[in-house]
Amino acid sequence: MKPAIRTPFFETSVKNYIYGDEVLRFAQAVDAAAKKYDVDALFIAPYTEIRRVREHCPNLIVLAPYMDTLRPGRGMADVLPEALKAAGAQGVVINHCERPMTLAAIRMTIERARELDMLSFCCADTVDEARAIAHFHPDILNPEPTELIGSGQASDMSYVREVIDAVKAIDPAILVEQAAGITTAQQIYDFIMAGSEAAGSASGILKAEHPFRLLDEMVAAVRRAKDDLQARRA
């Protein structure tokens, strides 16, 4: 069953900065922070570590970094959606800038994810691309200018507000997050307070001097933003 996500949530991945046992150690740290601060955390795991992360990290929502749209049968080296789900993936990343896809492929992948009751986590570069993908009704849209990913420079607030408004005008149910270039807990807090339903970081954490400390601070910032938003609405 597709997991329900409480907002605001946190999202992270390891890309290829670490591998093997280090991935599990990092995932366990994210899992512990998610439990400590009682917030949902999405973890994009390498294919090779999906099962291990899922089995050892009960507080994480585990996503695969990509999948193809083929069905069981022929297809050597393609990534079979059913196999990802069997390994424990609860969702999939679609159209990351390091694995860009055509709009037709994005739509087919969202449909395959929906068929298997998996979350669809779509990335977009421009506001126009985010608007186009929103018409396919993914669960989550992560608009992040390609040039900012891994750069240490985050999106400006005008882009954040414009893209949120554009997506919500098409489908208010789509969860919108910001993640490009985030390196501080304050950025996590600021993006959520500006209207994002999540924020996250990957290279910003893994390239930091004290990765686990920064991770904890970022998840704590999600909790702080959640509390402040609740107080604002009261």
N, C-alpha and C positions, 0 to 999 in steps of 0.2 A: 504494500500500500504506500502511495506517495506520502512522504512526511509533511505534516503541516508545520509551517515555519512561523515562529513568533518574531515580531518585529519590535525594535530594530535588532538586526542580527549582525554577526561578524563573519567574514570570509577570508580564507587564506589558502595558499598552496605552496608547493616547494619547487615547482618547475623542474629544472635539473641542477639546482644549486647543491642539493644533497641527494643521497640515494641509500638504499639498503636500510640497515638498522637505524641510521640517523633519521630517516623519514618517520619511523615508528616513534622514536624518542620525541621528535617535534610534534607529531600528532598527539601523543600522550600529554604533552604540555598544553596544547590547545584544548584537549579534552578536559584537563584539570581546570583550566581557566574558565571554560564554559560552565562547568559545574560550580566553581567558586562564586562566579558572578551571576549565575542563573540566567544566562543568555544563550540563544541558539548560535551554533557555529557551523559553518559549512567548510569542509576540508576537501580540496581537490587533490586527490592522491594519484601518483603514477600508477599505470596499469598493474605493474608488478607488485604493488603494495596495497591494492584495494582490499583484498580479503583480510590481510593481517591488520590493517588499520580498523576495518569495520569490526573485527572480532575483539580487538583490545581497547577500543575507544567508544563506549556506549553513548557518550554525550555528543558525538559528532554526527553531522549529516554528510555522508561521503559521496563525492562526485567523481566521475571519470573525466579526464581532460579532453575527450573527443570520442566519437563513435561513427562508424559508417552506417548505412541504411540497409545493407543486405540482410537476407534471412538465412536461417540454418541451411547449410549445404556447401557448395563451392565458394571459394573466396580466400585462398591462402594469403595471409598477411593483412587482410582487412580486419577491422575491429567490430565484432559481432555484438549487437545490443543485448541479445539474450545472454551472452556469456558474461558481459559486464554486470548485468543484474544478478546472475547466478553467483558471481564473485562477491556481491554485496554492495555494488554501486546503487545509490538511491537517486542519482541524477547524472546529468552530463553537461559539460561545457560545450557551447556551440559558437563557432566563428571567432575564436580568440585570434588576435592579430598575428600570432605565430602559427596559426592554422586557419587562415581565412577561407571562407566559403562563399559560394554564390547564393543569391537570395533563394533560388530554387532548392539548393541543397540544404540551406537553413530551414526552409519550410518542411522539407521531407524529414529532416532529423527531429524537428519539434514533433512532428506527427508520430514518428517511431517512438520517441520518448513517451508521448501521451498514451500510445497503444500499450506500452509496457508499464504504465503507471510510474514513470520516472520523471523527476524534475528536469525542466529545460532551463538552463542558465545561459543566456545568450549575451554575447559581447557585441558592441557596436562602436564605431569610430566617431562619425559625425552625427549631428542631430537628425539629419535626413535619413541616415541609415538606421538609427534607432527608431525613427517614426515608421520606416518601412517594415522593420522586423516586428514592431508592436502589432501590426495588422495580422501577424501569425499567432499572436496570443501566447507567448512563452510565459513560464512561471516567473522568471526573473530576467531583468535586463540590466546589463552592466555597461553603461556607456562610458568609454574611456578613450580619449584621443590617443591614437597609436604612438605618436611621438613622445608621449609622457610616460608610457609604460616602462618601468625600470629606470626612469630618468632621475627620480628623486624630486621631481617637480609635479605637484598635484594640479588638478583641473581648477580653473578659476570659478568663482561662485556664479558668475553670469551664465557660464556653460551649464553648471549643475542645475540651476533653476530652470533654464530654458529647456533642457532635455527632459527633466522631470515633468514639466508642464506638457511637453509634446507627447510623451508616452501616456500619461494619465488621461489626456484628451481622447485618446483612442481606446484605451482599456484601463480603467482605474484599478483593476485587480492585479495588474502586473506589478511586481515588487521591483523597485529601482534602487540600485546601489552605486556607490562610487569607490573605485579602488586604484586608479592609475596614479603612480608616483607618490603614494602616501608613505610618509616616513615617521610620523609622530602621532602620539595618542590624541593630541589636541586637534589634529586634522580629522581624525575619526569622529571626535565629538562635534566639530564644526559642521561637517558634511551631514551628519544625522540631524542636527538642529536646523539645518537649512532645508530639510525636507527629504533627504535620502532615507530609505528604509533599511539601509545597511551600508557598511563601509568595510574595507579590508586592505590587506597588504601582504605581499609575498617577499619580493627582493628587499623591500624596505626593512623587513624584520631580519631576514637571513643574512643580509650584509651589514647589519648593525654590530656594534662592539659587544653588546650584551643582548643577543636575540631573545632569550627567554624572558628577560626582564621587560624588554619593550613589548613583547607579546602580551604579557600580563597587563601592562599599562594600557594597551590598546583595547583589550577586552573589558577592562575596568571602565574605559571611556564610553564604551557602548552601554554599559550598565548606568553610568552617570547620565548619559543622554536620555536613556529610557526613563529614568526617575524624573529628570527635569521636564521631559515632555508630559509625563503623567501629571506632574504638579501644575504645569501650565494649563492643562485641560480641566483641572479640578475647580 
